[in-house]
Amino acid sequence: MPRPIRATFDLAALEHNLSIARARAGDARVWAVAKANAYGHGLLRARRALDAADGFALLDIDEAVRLRDAGVRKPILLLEGFFAPADLAPIARHSLSVVIHSNEQMAMLESVRPTPPFAVFLKINTGMNRLGISVEQIGASLARLAATGSAAGITLMTHFADADGPEGVTAQLARFESATRGLALPRSLANSAALLRHPQARADWVRPGIMLYGCSPFADETAQALGLMPVMTLTSALIAVRHLAAGERVGYGGTFAADRAMRIGVVACGYADGYPRHAPTGTPILVAGRRTRTVGRVSMDMLTVDLEGIPEAGIGTLVTLWGEGLSCDEVAAAAGTVSYELLCALAARVPQTERA
Ligand SMILES: *Cc1c(COP(=O)(O)O)cnc(C)c1O
């Protein structure tokens, strides 16, 4: 018998979440953002449920080529563009769409002038201060792009820093609009948070990621309230049960001490499976479908749970780390992070199955 841990993927849920994104997008076209191996869900698996998307957005040329080899003829957007001049030949050959965010990339394009031309998304920095040309450079960049003859269509793009937070999109959107006024070019602005909360930012191409995988981009609104369904469910089982006397401690560092006699369970799941090591005592977890809490430190291959009120729990009892019945968002929040990080961190050693 293998270790009892597994990740189960519900592709119908993925399809459902995409339909919610589609409905919110109105007339805009939808990039299904599938970077980081489709947020840990498996790129080619996710693709099968994302047929209704207008294209896929990811980072690596290799991943884009895997999609092309699997028969995907839709647009595929490289969100960070290319990294070296040698990347341009495969980009042109596979007709990938490409973000250009820097003058260095522009210079590479000018030196290679690849054919056939491909679609360019010109990324403009409007306040995120990560990638993007400055608003002052838009005119010059458009002229340079046109002169290369390598751009088959240009879309103007920006990325919001706080679409999920109190600042929203107002300031960046105003900056973008004033800098691009009068340019008759399509636009792409919205991530999941902007798509869900700021309909004025839908523009022509939206870029939802996390919502497709059934998690909420917001700290103050649950996935369930947004109508999203979890796609990845991480389960395992108890492999030991023990009784602690009052005062006895659990795990490395003895960070948790029983304040009275208690029963605890040992779960076959640790940080080497992708469970966050910094999840503190009290992180929610389901045992036999009942909600309880982790106790003590997460170790590499195991973690421990409080079995109070779950007398039926014994060796072999099903444990849900996150997914159906317990949102990954909640576990992430308890661990001081976001669901994105947990989903992407699912370890290669965890066996994966699809829900029938
Ligand atoms: C990851 C990413 C997205 C998707 O963001 P979510 O918050 O997962 O919806 C959109 N646009 C860009 C440029 C990204 O890098």
The ligand as an SDF file (V2000), in Angstrom:
LIG
                    3D

 15 15  0  0  0  0  0  0  0  0999 V2000
   -0.9530   35.4250  -12.2280 C   0  0  0  0  0  0  0  0  0  0  0  0
   -1.4280   36.5370  -13.0670 C   0  0  0  0  0  0  0  0  0  0  0  0
   -2.8010   36.7380  -13.2620 C   0  0  0  0  0  0  0  0  0  0  0  0
   -3.8610   35.9220  -12.5480 C   0  0  0  0  0  0  0  0  0  0  0  0
   -3.9940   36.3950  -11.2350 O   0  0  0  0  0  0  0  0  0  0  0  0
   -5.0920   35.7750  -10.2310 P   0  0  0  0  0  0  0  0  0  0  0  0
   -4.9740   36.6250   -9.0330 O   0  0  0  0  0  0  0  0  0  0  0  0
   -4.6510   34.3620   -9.9760 O   0  0  0  0  0  0  0  0  0  0  0  0
   -6.3720   35.8560  -10.9240 O   0  0  0  0  0  0  0  0  0  0  0  0
   -3.1930   37.7400  -14.1280 C   0  0  0  0  0  0  0  0  0  0  0  0
   -2.2770   38.5130  -14.7540 N   0  0  0  0  0  0  0  0  0  0  0  0
   -0.9470   38.3570  -14.5890 C   0  0  0  0  0  0  0  0  0  0  0  0
   -0.0040   39.2530  -15.2980 C   0  0  0  0  0  0  0  0  0  0  0  0
   -0.4800   37.3750  -13.7360 C   0  0  0  0  0  0  0  0  0  0  0  0
    0.8270   37.2250  -13.5620 O   0  0  0  0  0  0  0  0  0  0  0  0
  1  2  1  0
  2  3  1  0
  2 14  2  0
  3  4  1  0
  3 10  2  0
  4  5  1  0
  5  6  1  0
  6  7  2  0
  6  8  1  0
  6  9  1  0
 10 11  1  0
 11 12  2  0
 12 13  1  0
 12 14  1  0
 14 15  1  0
M  END
$$$$
